[in-house]
């Protein structure tokens, strides 16, 4: 399996419901480094996984309406704990929608998988991987 990873970041605020979250139940901020990995079995006719420039643009676009937001106020996330895992899935699903819509070019139709990892510190990260 071949893969290409692009990186961006987003700054958010949120609070988490449930005793398991301790002080994170209060409103707090986080800056996530976001990696999106695109994978396929074989390279396309240009010998690439995906156009890195388009992949970076689409990742940036997928993050745009979350960046500098209080996620507690985002309708798409209403009723959910906006954990790192939930955010990774949301971003992966948004990228999958962009692949399906042609946003990463025609050859991206050969992609097999997308994985998204959010790094919230140098010691903690969470991710989600999905098939296409």
N, C-alpha and C positions, 0 to 999 in steps of 0.2 A: 504494500500500500504506500503510495506517495502522498506527501502532505506539504502544505504551505500554511504558515501562520502569520497573521498580521496582528498588530497591537495598537490599542488606543487607551483612553482612560475616561473616567467620568467621576464627578463629584456629586454626592447625593446627601440628603438627610432622610432619616426615617426613625421609627420606633418599632419595637417588636413586642408582640403580646405573648405572655406566658412567663411563669416563674423561672423556667429554664434559662431565660435570657438575662436574668439578674438586672444590673444597671442599664443594659441595652433596651430595657422597656421604656426608658425615658428617651426623648428626642435626642438624637446624636447624628454626627456626620461621618461619612466614610469617603475615601478616595480609592476607587478601584482601578487597577491596571487590568485591562480586558484583552485577552488573547482569543482570537478566532482561528481555528484550524480547519482547513478544507482538505478533504482526502478523496483519493480515487485510486482504483486498481491500476490503471494504465494512464500514461501521459496523453494529452490531446495531440492533435496534428502539429502543433507548434512546440511540442515537447515540454509543456508546462502543465501544472495542476490546474491553475486558474490565474487570470491576470491579477497580479499582486496590487496594482494600482486600483483596479475596480473593487477588489476585495477590501482594501483599506477604506475606500470611499463608502462602500456599503456598510461596513462596520461603523464608521463614524456616523452615518445616517441613522443606523439602528439605535445608536446611543443618544442621539441629539435631543429627543424630547424627555429623556431621563436626566440628562446632565444639568446640574445646578437646580435640582428639584427636590421638594419634599415628597418622597414616594408615598407617604400616607395620603397624599392628595391626588394621586394619579388614578383616574377611573378604571383603567385597565387592570390595576392591582388591588382594587377595592376588596376588602374582606380577606386578603392574604397577608401572611407575614412575609415581608419583603426580605427574606433571607438571601444570602449569597447564592444558594442553590436555586431558589425561585428566579432570581434575576438571570442566572446563567441560562436557564431553560427559556425564559422570555426572549433573550437576545438570540439564542440559537434558532428559535422558531421564527423570529423576525428575519434572520439571515436566510433561512430556508425559503421563506416567502419571497425574498428578493431573488434567490436563485430561480425559483419557479416562474417569476415574472420576467426573467431575462436580464436582470440588473447586473449580473456578473458575466454577461456575454453568452453567446450560443454554446461554446464548448463547455461551459459550467454545467450543462445538462448531464455530463458524464460524471459529475461528483457523486460519491457514494455516501459521504458522511460529513457532518459539521460538528465540531466540538468547540465549546466556549468555556474558558477558565477565567474566573474573576479572582484576582489576588488582592486581598484586603490588607495584607501586611507582608513583611518578609518571611513570616512563619506560618501564614494561613492562607489557603485558597480553597475554592470549590468550583466544580465544573459540571457540565452537562454535555453529553454527546448524543447525537441522533442520526438516524439513517435518513437518506433522501430518497 
